[in-house]
Amino acid sequence: MKVAPIIGTAAVFGDHVSADVMLPARHSFLPPAQMAENVLLDLSPEANRKVRAHSIIVAGLAFGYGTGRESPSRALRAAGVRAVLAASFSRLFFRNAINNGIVVIQCPELARAPVQDGDSITIALADGSVTWKDQHFAITPFTDVVARIVAAGSLVDYGRQLLAARKGAS
């Protein structure tokens, strides 16, 4: 399945941004808009403003470590984040983000580059590349199922599409 390129600007964060800091448990059951108002607020008010102003996060090591709650991913999505590129991820965060329609890509080369807040980034999943300024970084292509989940908007939406297709075929 072909997924359209993601073009956006970067919100840059360092190493070890915990999922608990992304969205503390006390905010986990808020409506999405309120989750977005609180995402990364415990890191700093500036971090919250930054993530809500840019659709792509570029981070360092162990992005999303800590809790396995899905709410930090939902909060990022509600804040407008479409993709996260990092040196490495917590496995639980990685899967939760995909389940919420956020593209997550391990790209240590980009994470080490001097990317600045607001820099333009293009993610071409079909070509397996990320472009920042005049530099291109190779990325591992998504499987067809992951591409379908992201294209649908979430795992739940993808499941609804499958059920609707099954109903239509009967």
N, C-alpha and C positions, 0 to 999 in steps of 0.2 A: 504494500500500500504506500502510495506517495503522500507525504506530509508536506504542507507548504512551509517554506523557510520562516523562521522566527527572526524578526528584526526588532531590536529594541536598544535601550540604553542600560548601562551597567550601574548597579549599586554594589560597591566593593566592601567586602568584609574579610577579616583575617581568619586565623586558625581557630578551631575549637569553639564554634558557635553552637551552643547546646539547644536542643529542641525545647528544653524547659525554659530557656531564656527567650526563645522565639515566641512561645506562647505559654505562660505559666498555667498550671492546671486550673487556677481560679477563673480563667477566661475561656475554658474549653467548651462550655455549653452555651456560649453567647451566640446570637445570630451572626451570620458571616460579616456584615458591615461593622459590627462592634468588635469582632475578632480582628478585623483589619485595623481598627483604631488602636488596638493593643499589641499588635504584632511587633516584636523586637523593642517594645517600649521599656522593658526591664534592662535592655542593653544601654539605651539612651533615647531621649526624645528625638535626637537627630537621626538615629538609626531608623526609627519609625517613619519619620518624614522621608528619608532617603529611599527606603524599600517601597513606599507607596508612590514615589515619583518615577521609579524605574522598573521596567518589566523583566530584567534579567539580573540575577545575582551572580557575582563572581566571588568565590570564597576560597579559603585555604584548606587546611587539613581538617578532617573529622567533622564536616558540616552536618549538623543535626544529631549529634550523639546524645545519649541520655534516654529520655523517655521513649516509649514506643507508641505513645498516643498519636492518633491521626490528626488531631486538631491543629498542631503547628503547620502542617501542610495545607489544611483548609484555610487557615488564617493567611498564609502567603498567597494562596490563590485569590482569596477575597480582596487582598491588597493589590492585586493586579500582576503578580509575578507569574510569568509564563515559562521561565526556565531558570535552572540553577546550574552553574558550571563551577566545579570545585576540584581541588587536588584529590580529595577523598571524602566519602560520605559514610554515615552510619547506615548499615544495611536496612534497618527498619525505616529510617527517614526516606531513603532512596525509594523503597517500595511504596510507602505512604504517599510520597509526592506523585509518583506515576499514577497511583490509584485516584488521585485528585486532579489528574490532567496536567501536571507540571512536568516539563521535560527536565530530566536530571542527567547530567553528563560529567563523567570523570575526565578532567582535562588538566593534569598537573602542569603542563607547559604554559597554558594560559594563566593558571593561578599564580605562576611565578613571574609572569610578565607585569610590567608597570601599568596595568589597567587603572584608569581613574574613574571616579564617579561621573556618570554622564557620557562616557565613551560609547560609541555605537558598536554593536556586535550583531553579526548575522550568523544564525545557526541553520545550516542546510543539512537537515537530517537525511534527505534522499541522496546527497552527495557524500555524506560522512565527513563534513568539515565545519569548522567554526572560523569566522573571519573577524579579526580585530585590526583596525587600521589597515596596513598593507600585509599583515601576517595571516597565514592560514595554518590551522591546526587540524590534524586528522583525528576523528573520533570514531568510536565503535558504532556501527549502524544499529538501529533499533530492530528488534524482531517485529514481524508483522503484527503480532498480537499487541505488543506495547504501542506500536504506531496507531493501531485502531483504538486503543484506550485513550490515548492522548487526543486523537482526532475527534472522538466522541465527547470529550470533555471530562470524563471520569470513568472509573470502572463501573459504577452504578449505571451511568448513561450507556456505556457499551453493552452491559447486560440487558438493558431495556431494548436496545437496538436488536440484539440477538433474539430476544423473546418476540418482538414485533415481527421480525423476519420469519421466525418459526410459525407464528400465527398466520402470517400471510401465505405461507407455503402449504398450510393444511387445508 
